[in-house]
Amino acid sequence: MVRFGIIGTGGIAQRFVAGLEHVADAQAVAVFNRSTSKASQFATANDIPHVYESIETLLASNVDAVYIATPHPSHAALSIAALKAGKAVLCEKPAATSLTDFDAVTAVARETGRLYMEAMKPPFFPLYQLIRERIVAGAIGEVRFVRAGFANPGLPEGHAVLNPALAGGGLLDIGIYSSFLAVDWLGAAGEIQTLGRIGTSGVDTFASLNVQHERGISQLYCGLDIAGSGEALIGGSAGYVIIHDKWWNPAKATLVNAAGEREELAIVPIGSGLNYETAHFCELLRAGELESPIMSHAKTRTALAMTLHARDTLLGIAQ
């Protein structure tokens, strides 16, 4: 049994707990929130036996791993604290808000010999894995192009994603998914061309990226002030795949080969979707692994570097 301590009690933490119902031999046994009343409510609603009033007491408990679901700027420090306490860490995206902080996390993971993984969910969905199998088998030839994005307007004033003090903005919140997709298929970014907008609160509210990668080109966008479809396209030398909206929770896709023949692919996910990454994480932990071969530290860092470059470009232009 993998015993999880949950740090943070927002919507994503609730989805994580819901997903645990579909993960064999894993359970949430402890929770922490700066507001003990919120932590208690969360624990009661989800049958979690222990509520801790400090990070230190949770990390001193008998949990095997922690799931970090707090605002972005706290991810690195909490990851380091948990690793030093001997706990494995599954941390929500983005893993950190700077490359310096991320490098500090992975250095501690190596020093302590503990498993650390960013909770980047798309590659663990069954449909994404099926798409990978088909592409690796040559179904669309050599992948040379990725197009992806999503935009969602209408966030209420005061939302965390609009708060620069919480490292808000579309790029780190939703754009990092598309960065992952591009890096996953095309490798590290070289030249990055970025256009976009900074909103009145001081965070990026729209970004459009053209990126030259090691193995091709990506076109990505994300936004908080317009509406946009959440489809993705993976283009190859002999066909393409469209992952239908919302591609980061993949359930349906269309594969088109060089002859124009269309094949519909569909695997409806079970649970909250976070159960797939969690199951993989638990398998790694039981096997004594320190890093995921699917969501490696290097892949996390490469996608983060690309996203931060685009954000800093927009912030620099705005200033």
Helices and strands as residue ranges (DSSP letters): E 2-7, H 11-20, E 26-32, H 36-46, E 50-52, H 55-59, E 65-68, G 72-74, H 75-84, E 88-92, H 99-112, E 116-119, G 122-124, H 126-136, E 143-151, G 160-162, G 164-166, H 170-170, I 171-175, H 176-186, E 189-198, E 204-213, E 217-223, E 232-236, E 239-243, E 252-257, E 262-266, H 274-286, H 297-318
